[in-house]
Structure formats: C-alpha cells, structure tokens
Amino acid sequence: MMIHRRHVLGAGVAAPFILSGRARAASVVRFGSVGGLTDAGVYLADDQGYFSAAGVGVQMLRMPNAPSLLTALATGQLDVAGISVTPGLFSAITQGVQIRIVGDKQSVRPGFSATRLVVRSGFPTGTEAAQVAALKGKAVAISSKAASVAMVLGNYLAGFGLKPTDIRMVELSYPSMVPALGSGAVDAAVVLEPFLSEALQMGVARQVNDLVAASGGTATEASTSVPLVYSETFARDHAAAQGFMDAYLRGVRLYNDAFARGIDKDKIISILATRAKLDAGVIRNGFPAGLDPNGKVSVRFLQQCQDFFVQQHYLQAPIDLKKLVDTSFADSTVARLGEYKFG
C-alpha cells in the first residue's frame, strides 16, 4: 500500500495553514514540526475545540529538520516546536538562544515505539543475534549521526557485542530509506513511521527490534526523543503558553485513550488520517508513537544524549539542563486535569 503524505515545501518554512476554525481565538500560536503522526496531540486538540476553548488558535508550519526549527524559534518565526534531540538543542543555550523544553512531543515506551530497526528483504534470516551479527561491515541507514538515534543504535549494537564502527552508518532522510532498502543500497535502517509501515507493507524490509530497551524507555518513564519546545518570548506570554499546553495535553490524552485503552479508536484514527493525509489503514496497522499524556520529559534520557554528543565531539561541553527544561506548564495542566495513569 502506498502511503500518501504532505510534502515539505522548500528548505525553510512551508506554507502555513490555520487550525482552530471553530471559534475566533485571542492568540494565534505558531507551531512548527517536520510533520507526521506525532502531531496527533495538536490535530486532536483542534478537532475537539480544545484550543479555541483555551483562547488560542494554531498556525502550523512545516520545516525539514531540527536546525530549521531551532532557527525559526530563535528568530521569532515560531512560538512552539517539536524538535528532535540533537547537539543543536543543547548548544543553542550556550549561543544565547532562549528556548525552553516544556514537554514531550514524541517518546518511546513499551508498546509505543514508532522508530524501529529493520533489515532489507533478502537479508540473512535467523535469530535476532544472528541477524545483528550479519550487520557487521554492512550499510545501516540512520537519519543523522549527530542525533539521539545514533546513540540508541549504538546501545542496541552493544547488547550484541558490536560497536558503531563495526557497521557503516549511512545518513539518509526517512523517505529515502524505503527505496534504499528496496534497491539493496543499504542492508538495514532505523526507520520512523509512516515510512516504517510503508517499507514493511511493500515487502522491502522486515522488523528486527523496536529499540525500546536500547532507548531506556520504561512503563514509568518514557524516553523523550522529540521534546516540545517553547521560545522564551512565548513562554513569557503565560496565558497563551499555558492555554496551548492545556489544550495540547487534552489532545494527547485522547490519543492515549485510543491507542492504549481502545476508547473511540476508529474515530481517532479517522481524524488523524484526515489531518495527516494518510490512509487510515496505515495508522491502524502501524506502530504508534509514544506521546506522554502528562507531558513528562525524561531528563535522564536528555542527559544521556548530551553525554553522548560530548563524547562524539558534537558538543564542546555539557550544559546545566535546569537552564533548558521547564516543567511548570505541564505540571500546571496535570494539577488541574489529574495525572493520567496507564492500566
């Protein structure tokens, strides 16, 4: 099944579109991301009128990568963004860019991992250990060597006695991974949804591991691979900043109700398919990403990523994460809504 998706326009800011058409909002919040199903909290909050109820509207802008999103936050083009954990997220503070990590935009926990290791069709079969051993000297695609995915892959390989230098890491965009697996240009890849499901459904790859253990995600503390980030200017507009968080986490809770508890799952899938311009079957049969319903940020995972970036010389020195992480908005929302508990 071919997956239909919205293409990013150019290398900078894509054409914006306004959500929250149910009522005129007092503030329009400019939200940026690379797109995909991890925007589910925003889509659902808008569909249910949560943003309008909170007095905010949302203008969504698509950008191709984390550096573009960081630049847009720094230059006032964005108020909020979902930004993957890269060296730039930490070095922004040392460069005087005022941003705050305020919540979770994508995380990994048991049963919720939308980024997985696959091998191409025709790659040697056997036990997981045998397949990993066969990767020695082979090309493995990842989105970036200077990102948390490189650390997670290294953790996974270490569990089988391999080092990152035992394989050939190849940097590819997620859309490019599918044809590369199909042509045999790479032997394996760490692929993100919906490209993961596309590769599996086309028969060009098979899954090896969900990388939950390698990420350190647990039922009580998911590993935050994509934090929700506020610009400092937006964070100081307390009413709008708190209103956005209140609405966003209500949307995220609908997502978790559907995918963790099965509540109104078909309805939620239909909304997400329409908003993300995907086939509903892809979402229904795919692997759901983790979206923390309490907005919890894994400082532990952020610290591990920062240590990794320093060791790899992507960062000169670590920063005090207390200068970067601000949980006050999510904490305030949870205090009013109550803590969301699984099980």
Backbone torsions as a table, in degrees:
resi	resn	phi	psi	omega
1	MET	NA	129.2	178.1
2	MET	-82.6	137.4	-177.8
3	ILE	-97.7	128.1	179.5
4	HIS	-95.2	136.3	-178.1
5	ARG	-150.0	159.3	178.1
6	ARG	-76.5	131.6	179.9
7	HIS	-88.1	143.0	175.4
8	VAL	-69.4	136.7	-178.7
9	LEU	-96.5	107.5	176.3
10	GLY	75.3	-168.9	-176.2
11	ALA	-100.3	-4.9	-177.6
12	GLY	-116.5	-128.8	-177.8
13	VAL	-80.4	127.1	176.8
14	ALA	-79.3	165.1	179.0
15	ALA	-57.8	125.8	-177.0
16	PRO	-77.2	157.8	171.4
17	PHE	-141.7	146.7	-172.8
18	ILE	-94.0	130.2	167.9
19	LEU	-95.2	-171.4	177.5
20	SER	55.6	64.4	177.1
21	GLY	-95.2	2.3	-174.7
22	ARG	-71.4	-31.3	-178.8
23	ALA	-154.4	153.9	178.3
24	ARG	-69.8	124.7	-176.3
25	ALA	-96.4	154.0	-179.6
26	ALA	-73.5	-33.7	-177.4
27	SER	-133.1	140.9	174.7
28	VAL	-105.4	119.6	-178.4
29	VAL	-97.4	124.8	179.9
30	ARG	-89.2	111.5	-174.9
31	PHE	-111.2	128.0	-179.3
32	GLY	-118.1	145.5	175.2
33	SER	-160.8	174.4	175.5
34	VAL	-86.4	-1.5	179.6
35	GLY	92.8	-179.8	177.8
36	GLY	106.3	-179.7	-175.3
37	LEU	-72.3	-14.0	177.9
38	THR	-73.7	-2.5	169.8
39	ASP	-85.4	11.2	-174.7
40	ALA	-55.4	-40.1	-179.6
41	GLY	-61.0	-38.0	178.5
42	VAL	-70.4	-46.9	-180.0
43	TYR	-57.5	-47.3	-175.7
44	LEU	-71.6	-37.3	177.6
45	ALA	-62.7	-37.3	178.3
46	ASP	-71.3	-46.7	-176.6
47	ASP	-58.7	-36.0	-177.6
48	GLN	-90.3	2.0	177.6
49	GLY	78.3	16.6	-177.4
50	TYR	-69.5	-36.7	179.5
51	PHE	-66.2	-45.2	179.0
52	SER	-60.3	-41.2	179.4
53	ALA	-63.5	-29.4	179.9
54	ALA	-88.0	-0.1	177.7
55	GLY	81.8	21.5	179.1
56	VAL	-131.8	151.7	169.5
57	GLY	-113.1	166.0	-178.4
58	VAL	-128.3	126.5	173.3
59	GLN	-105.8	116.2	-176.1
60	MET	-95.1	132.6	177.8
61	LEU	-127.0	132.8	-179.5
62	ARG	-96.0	135.0	176.3
63	MET	-134.6	156.3	-169.2
64	PRO	-78.8	-23.0	-173.0
65	ASN	-161.9	174.8	-178.0
66	ALA	-61.9	-43.4	178.7
67	PRO	-58.4	-39.7	178.3
68	SER	-64.1	-40.1	179.4
69	LEU	-66.5	-42.7	178.5
70	LEU	-62.4	-43.3	179.2
71	THR	-61.9	-41.3	-179.8
72	ALA	-65.7	-37.4	175.2
73	LEU	-65.4	-42.9	-176.6
74	ALA	-67.0	-31.4	-175.6
75	THR	-99.0	6.9	176.0
76	GLY	82.5	11.0	177.3
77	GLN	-79.5	-24.2	-180.0
78	LEU	-127.5	153.3	172.8
79	ASP	-102.9	-37.3	-175.4
80	VAL	-137.9	146.3	177.0
81	ALA	-153.1	152.6	168.7
82	GLY	-99.2	114.8	-171.4
83	ILE	-124.9	125.9	179.4
84	SER	-64.9	156.4	-177.0
85	VAL	-77.1	108.3	179.1
86	THR	-133.4	168.0	177.0
87	PRO	-56.5	-34.4	-178.7
88	GLY	-61.6	-29.5	179.1
89	LEU	-63.2	-36.3	179.3
90	PHE	-84.0	-42.9	-176.6
91	SER	-69.5	-19.2	177.9
92	ALA	-56.7	-37.5	-179.1
93	ILE	-64.6	-44.2	-178.9
94	THR	-69.2	-21.1	179.1
95	GLN	-91.6	6.3	176.8
96	GLY	85.0	7.6	177.1
97	VAL	-78.9	123.1	-175.5
98	GLN	-94.4	104.4	178.5
99	ILE	-136.8	162.3	176.8
100	ARG	-135.6	130.4	167.9
101	ILE	-79.0	118.1	-172.6
102	VAL	-116.0	-8.8	-178.2
103	GLY	-175.8	-169.5	-177.6
104	ASP	-103.8	132.1	175.6
105	LYS	-110.6	-27.5	173.6
106	GLN	-159.5	135.7	-179.2
107	SER	-146.5	173.4	-177.3
108	VAL	-124.4	127.2	174.6
109	ARG	-148.7	165.2	-178.3
110	PRO	-53.0	128.3	-180.0
111	GLY	86.7	-10.7	-178.6
112	PHE	-133.3	89.8	178.9
113	SER	-147.2	108.8	-177.9
114	ALA	-96.4	6.3	177.3
115	THR	-123.8	117.6	-172.2
116	ARG	-138.0	156.9	176.7
117	LEU	-87.3	127.4	176.8
118	VAL	-127.0	158.8	171.3
119	VAL	-119.7	156.0	-178.1
120	ARG	-68.0	155.0	174.3
121	SER	-62.3	135.2	-178.2
122	GLY	95.5	-8.8	175.9
123	PHE	-69.8	148.5	-178.0
124	PRO	-49.4	135.6	178.4
125	THR	-92.7	-175.6	-179.0
126	GLY	129.1	-163.4	178.1
127	THR	-65.9	164.7	177.6
128	GLU	-58.8	-42.2	179.8
129	ALA	-61.3	-39.6	-179.9
130	ALA	-67.5	-39.0	179.2
131	GLN	-66.9	-39.9	178.5
132	VAL	-66.1	-41.8	178.9
133	ALA	-60.6	-35.2	-179.4
134	ALA	-71.1	-11.3	178.3
135	LEU	-77.8	-11.5	-177.7
136	LYS	-58.5	124.2	-179.4
137	GLY	81.5	-2.0	-176.5
138	LYS	-94.2	162.5	-179.6
139	ALA	-84.5	124.1	179.0
140	VAL	-122.9	121.0	-176.6
141	ALA	-86.0	133.8	170.4
142	ILE	-134.1	161.2	-176.4
143	SER	-69.7	-33.0	179.4
144	SER	-164.5	140.3	175.3
145	LYS	-75.3	-22.0	179.5
146	ALA	-102.0	58.4	-179.7
147	ALA	-154.6	166.5	-176.5
148	SER	-61.1	-27.2	-179.1
149	VAL	-60.5	-33.2	179.0
150	ALA	-67.1	-39.6	177.9
151	MET	-66.2	-43.9	-178.7
152	VAL	-63.4	-43.5	178.1
153	LEU	-62.6	-40.4	177.1
154	GLY	-61.3	-41.2	177.4
155	ASN	-61.4	-41.7	-179.0
156	TYR	-64.9	-46.7	-179.6
157	LEU	-61.9	-38.1	-178.9
158	ALA	-60.1	-30.3	178.6
159	GLY	-66.5	-14.2	178.6
160	PHE	-116.9	16.0	175.8
161	GLY	79.4	15.5	178.5
162	LEU	-107.3	155.1	174.9
163	LYS	-110.6	157.8	177.2
164	PRO	-54.2	-31.4	179.5
165	THR	-72.5	-9.6	177.5
166	ASP	-79.0	-14.1	176.8
167	ILE	-118.7	172.2	175.1
168	ARG	-107.4	102.5	178.2
169	MET	-76.1	127.8	-179.5
170	VAL	-118.9	126.9	179.3
171	GLU	-84.6	122.6	177.7
172	LEU	-141.0	149.4	171.7
173	SER	-69.6	155.5	-178.6
174	TYR	-58.5	-44.1	178.8
175	PRO	-61.0	-30.9	-178.0
176	SER	-76.6	-16.8	-177.4
177	MET	-68.1	-34.8	-176.7
178	VAL	-63.2	-53.6	177.5
179	PRO	-64.9	-30.8	179.4
180	ALA	-66.6	-37.6	175.8
181	LEU	-68.2	-40.2	-178.6
182	GLY	-65.5	-35.8	-178.5
183	SER	-87.2	-11.2	-176.6
184	GLY	83.5	11.2	177.9
185	ALA	-65.2	-28.9	171.8
186	VAL	-129.1	153.8	-178.6
187	ASP	-95.1	-21.2	-179.1
188	ALA	-154.6	166.8	179.8
189	ALA	-159.9	152.1	169.8
190	VAL	-100.8	104.2	-168.5
191	VAL	-111.7	143.6	179.8
192	LEU	-102.7	147.6	172.1
193	GLU	-64.1	147.7	4.1
194	PRO	-87.8	2.0	-179.2
195	PHE	-67.6	-28.5	176.6
196	LEU	-60.4	-52.3	179.8
197	SER	-64.4	-35.6	178.3
198	GLU	-60.2	-45.8	-179.6
199	ALA	-64.0	-40.8	-178.7
200	LEU	-70.7	-43.1	-177.5
201	GLN	-70.9	-29.1	176.8
202	MET	-78.8	-11.0	178.7
203	GLY	79.0	17.9	-179.4
204	VAL	-93.4	-4.4	-178.9
205	ALA	-153.2	162.9	172.1
206	ARG	-135.9	149.5	-175.3
207	GLN	-76.2	142.0	175.5
208	VAL	-111.2	-45.5	-176.9
209	ASN	-157.3	148.8	-179.6
210	ASP	-86.5	-5.7	175.4
211	LEU	63.5	16.0	178.5
212	VAL	-66.0	-49.6	-179.6
213	ALA	-62.9	-39.6	-179.7
214	ALA	-67.3	-25.6	177.9
215	SER	-84.4	-16.8	-178.0
216	GLY	81.9	12.8	-179.6
217	GLY	-73.6	136.7	178.3
218	THR	-130.4	171.5	179.9
219	ALA	-64.5	-26.9	-178.6
220	THR	-98.4	-18.5	178.1
221	GLU	-147.3	100.5	177.4
222	ALA	-74.4	152.9	178.6
223	SER	-89.8	118.3	-174.6
224	THR	-80.6	100.8	-179.3
225	SER	-87.6	-24.5	176.8
226	VAL	-133.9	102.1	178.1
227	PRO	-76.9	157.9	169.8
228	LEU	-90.0	126.0	-171.3
229	VAL	-122.1	132.4	174.1
230	TYR	-102.8	146.7	166.3
231	SER	-74.3	155.3	-179.0
232	GLU	-63.8	-38.8	179.3
233	THR	-60.4	-44.3	179.4
234	PHE	-67.3	-41.1	-179.2
235	ALA	-59.6	-30.9	-179.3
236	ARG	-78.5	-16.1	172.5
237	ASP	-84.8	78.4	-164.4
238	HIS	-58.9	-40.8	-177.1
239	ALA	-62.1	-46.2	-179.8
240	ALA	-69.6	-42.4	-178.5
241	ALA	-63.5	-42.1	179.2
242	GLN	-72.5	-37.4	178.4
243	GLY	-62.5	-42.0	177.5
244	PHE	-61.0	-46.6	-178.3
245	MET	-63.3	-42.0	179.8
246	ASP	-58.4	-48.2	-178.4
247	ALA	-67.9	-43.2	-177.9
248	TYR	-59.7	-48.2	-177.7
249	LEU	-68.9	-28.2	173.6
250	ARG	-65.4	-38.9	176.1
251	GLY	-66.2	-41.4	178.9
252	VAL	-62.8	-34.7	179.6
253	ARG	-69.6	-33.8	173.8
254	LEU	-62.7	-41.4	177.9
255	TYR	-59.1	-47.0	180.0
256	ASN	-69.1	-35.3	174.4
257	ASP	-57.1	-41.7	-176.7
258	ALA	-72.5	-49.0	-170.6
259	PHE	-91.9	-19.8	176.8
260	ALA	-101.1	-28.0	-175.1
261	ARG	-118.0	-10.6	179.2
262	GLY	77.6	14.0	-178.4
263	ILE	-81.1	122.3	179.0
264	ASP	49.6	38.3	-174.6
265	LYS	-62.5	-43.7	-179.1
266	ASP	-63.0	-40.8	179.2
267	LYS	-63.0	-45.3	-179.1
268	ILE	-65.5	-41.1	178.1
269	ILE	-61.1	-41.5	179.9
270	SER	-62.2	-42.5	178.7
271	ILE	-63.3	-47.4	-177.9
272	LEU	-65.2	-38.8	179.7
273	ALA	-62.5	-42.0	179.6
274	THR	-66.2	-47.4	-176.0
275	ARG	-69.8	-40.8	-177.5
276	ALA	-88.0	-2.7	-179.3
277	LYS	56.3	51.2	177.3
278	LEU	-123.8	157.3	173.1
279	ASP	-68.5	133.2	-178.2
280	ALA	-59.0	-31.9	179.6
281	GLY	-65.1	-31.3	178.6
282	VAL	-64.8	-42.6	179.8
283	ILE	-69.0	-43.7	-177.1
284	ARG	-64.0	-37.5	-175.8
285	ASN	-98.9	-0.6	-177.7
286	GLY	-87.9	-168.5	-178.5
287	PHE	-107.1	116.4	-176.8
288	PRO	-71.0	141.7	174.6
289	ALA	-79.2	156.9	173.8
290	GLY	-82.3	128.0	171.6
291	LEU	-126.9	111.9	-172.7
292	ASP	-70.4	120.4	-175.7
293	PRO	-71.0	-11.5	175.9
294	ASN	-107.0	5.1	179.0
295	GLY	67.5	20.4	-174.7
296	LYS	-70.7	135.1	178.0
297	VAL	-104.3	130.7	178.0
298	SER	-83.6	95.2	177.3
299	VAL	-64.9	-32.2	177.1
300	ARG	-57.5	-47.6	-179.6
301	PHE	-67.0	-41.1	177.8
302	LEU	-59.6	-40.9	179.3
303	GLN	-65.1	-41.6	178.3
304	GLN	-62.2	-41.3	178.6
305	CYS	-63.9	-44.2	-179.4
306	GLN	-62.2	-43.0	177.8
307	ASP	-60.1	-41.4	179.1
308	PHE	-62.7	-44.4	-178.9
309	PHE	-65.1	-35.7	176.5
310	VAL	-67.1	-43.7	180.0
311	GLN	-62.3	-34.5	-178.9
312	GLN	-88.2	3.3	178.3
313	HIS	66.4	24.0	171.8
314	TYR	-82.6	-22.0	174.6
315	LEU	-124.4	141.1	178.9
316	GLN	-75.4	-38.2	-177.4
317	ALA	-156.4	153.3	179.3
318	PRO	-73.8	158.8	174.6
319	ILE	-110.4	165.2	174.3
320	ASP	-78.3	112.5	-176.0
321	LEU	-63.4	-18.0	176.9
322	LYS	-64.3	-22.6	178.3
323	LYS	-80.2	-11.9	-174.6
324	LEU	-111.2	-35.9	-173.6
325	VAL	-98.2	127.8	178.2
326	ASP	-131.9	105.3	-176.7
327	THR	-92.7	5.4	-171.4
328	SER	-63.1	-37.5	-178.1
329	PHE	-68.5	-47.2	178.2
330	ALA	-64.7	-40.2	179.2
331	ASP	-60.7	-40.3	-179.8
332	SER	-65.6	-41.0	178.1
333	THR	-63.7	-46.1	-178.9
334	VAL	-64.5	-34.5	178.2
335	ALA	-61.5	-32.9	180.0
336	ARG	-86.3	-40.7	-176.7
337	LEU	-84.1	-22.5	-172.1
338	GLY	91.8	155.2	-179.8
339	GLU	-73.5	134.0	176.8
340	TYR	-84.9	124.7	-178.7
341	LYS	-120.3	137.5	178.4
342	PHE	-84.3	156.0	176.1
343	GLY	86.1	NA	NA
